[in-house]
Each structure stands twice: as C-alpha cells, then as structure tokens.
C-alpha cells in the first residue's frame, strides 16, 4: 500500500523550531517524522474524545442504574463507591 504525501510550508517561531530540533534529535527522528507522529497522536486523541462524546449522548441511565444496583459481585474498591446523592444525567 502506498501512502500519498502532501507537503506544505510551516512557519514556526525560532524558539519552537530549536526545541523541536533538540527533542527530535533526542528521539532519534527527523523534525518531520516527529511532527507527523505528534499530529497523528493529536488526531487520535480528538477522535477518541469525539467517539466517547457520541457514546455518552446515547446513554441509557435506567439500564446503568439497574446494573449498579444489581445484587452479587464484588463490593466497589475504595474510591469507586457511588455517591447516591449525586444525580446521573447525560451532559448536554
């Protein structure tokens, strides 16, 4: 499989370019490769956030409460308890 490549000029402040050169050198990569990986990581983070936001909007709170209230299983670990005074509502 061949990846199509696009190029474009990038304007960077000198201090940022200097930092990129140093970090890319320490990482054993070129500035180009470092920026490609950094962009890919940022895109992955933003797409993951979008995925979970879309899932959150489809939540079935009644089913969630039934699961939390069912009998059996292990007790929650310390710090994982559910404070029932808090309301569970999907974010808008």
Residue pairs with C-beta under 8 A, 6 or more apart in sequence:
10 35
12 20
17 31
20 31
20 34
20 35
21 31
23 34
24 30
24 31
24 33
24 34
27 34
29 37
56 90
56 91
57 90
59 90
61 88
61 89
61 90
64 88
65 88
68 82
76 82
